[in-house]
């Protein structure tokens, strides 16, 4: 059974892919086990800057959904 939290992870993974975030950066961002086989054991770079950029892109996407361009919200 897929929990709501797990469903959100599926959505984030898929949508980050649509935004052009490379699979290895999505793996780090979502704390997945590396899918690169033995090569993953040799890569000690933390991809912090790339993960930050991926989440910035994700945040911008969510913001665009909440407050679409050209739509004025009344407050």
N, C-alpha and C positions, 0 to 999 in steps of 0.2 A: 504494500500500500504506500502510495506517495503522500508524504505529509505536505501541508501548505508551504512550509519552509523549503522542502526539497523542490517543490514545483517552482518556487521563486528562483532557485538556483538554475533550474532548467531554462527559465526565461532569460535570466541574466546571461548565461552562457550563450544562448542562441542570439540574443540581441547584440551582445558584444561582438560576436562573429559578424553580424550584419554591419556593424560599425567599422569593421576591418581590423579588430584587435586580433593579433596572431594567436593561434592555439596555445603556444607555450606560455604566453603572458596571461591568457585566460586561466590556464591551469594554476599558475602561481596566485593569481587574484582570488580564485575560488578554492584555493588550498586542495587542489586535486593532486593525485599521485602523478608524477611526470609520465607521459606516454611516449617518451623518446627512447625507451630501452636502456641499454647500458650507457649510452652517451649522457644521460641525465646525471649519472654519478660523477662525471668529470666537470660539469658546469657548476661552478660555485658562485656565479653572479646572482645577485638577489632580485634583479629586475624591478627594483623599487620605483624608479622613475617611470618605467613603462606601465607598471600597475597603477601608479598615480594617474597617468594620462588616460588609461583605460577607464578608471572610475570617473575622471573628469568628463570624458565623452559620455559615459553612462548617465551621469548627473545632468548633463545638458540635454540628453534625450528625454529623460523624465521631466525636466523642466519644460521642454517643448510640448510634451503631452498635457501637462497641467495648465500651462499658459501659452497656447498656440500663438504664433506670430500673426499679427493683424487682428487678434481678438482682444478687445478691451474688457477687462473684468471690472465689475462694479464692486466697490468696497465701502 
